Amino acid sequence: MKLLRYGSPGEERPGLLDHEGNLRDLSSVVADIHPAILSDAALDRLRVLDPLGLPAVPGRPRLGPCVGGVGKFLCIGMNYADHARETGAEPPAEPVLFMKASSAICGPNDDVIIPKGSSKTDWEVELGVVIGTAARHITPEVALEHVAGYCVINDLSERAFQLEGTGQWVKGKSADTFGPLGPWLVTRDEVADPQQLGLWLEVDGHRYQDGNTRTMIFDVAFLISYVSRFMTLLPGDVISTGTPPGVGLGQKPEPVYLRPGQTMRLGIEGLGVQEQRTVAWEEGR
């Protein structure tokens, strides 16, 4: 299934895509696409529905983040060896784990706000993993059984905030609109192998990133198991699994950063496409 949320920010309604790509309303069945409906049993109850029996949603409404009520927004840094090298770092011996503020989450096509004082806002297309059932000290062999589904994430970063001064990654990752999720939450059964997905990103039509999840240093199952050693993963938690090479920081001969008025398009094979316009920060926005 491809589950989604649509409507104005803070007022999103649950929906799904039917087999012809039409949006269907799920409000009569579930209150939201949120942690309470992400278990295998709950998702199985949605799978038996006839999408054609659900109300069609007219027009092209705004899409919200594909999952609501996210508890932890976890990220893995330097998880593609060639990306690590382009930033001047050695590939890590174990996963680099950090957190991103949940207030950064926005819809897949919402405007991205260049933060106040930013000079180095950057892009990162990443595979997102949404947890469906609680996981604590699990092995890689069973880790994927705890996944509800997958989605596209743009793990936006402000490199000066992230790497300069005190060098705390969370500061450079957590600005408002720095976490577009979606367009859809694609349930686990529709992703045969999360390590065989092409992913790409373009800015103003120029393709900067063009990779594949098979080149991850640490695969999705290992990452879930690894994180579960240090904290309990709960339904609705999101793990952003790292980005392939081609970020602005790594461009040669000089880095390239985002500025207001640009358009990013990014996608992952089978998981859909995001498109965001960059806008300047404004007082009171």
Beta strands, then each sheet from edge to edge (+ up, - down):
strand 1: 2-6
strand 2: 13-17
strand 3: 23-25
strand 4: 73-77
strand 5: 96-99
strand 6: 105-106
strand 7: 112-114
strand 8: 121-122
strand 9: 125-131
strand 10: 147-154
strand 11: 157-158
strand 12: 179-180
strand 13: 185-187
strand 14: 198-203
strand 15: 206-212
strand 16: 238-240
strand 17: 263-268
strand 18: 272-280
sheet 1: 3+ 2- 1+ 13- 10+ 9- 16+ 4+ 5-
sheet 2: 6+ 12+
sheet 3: 7+ 18+ 17- 14+ 15-
sheet 4: 8+ 11-
end
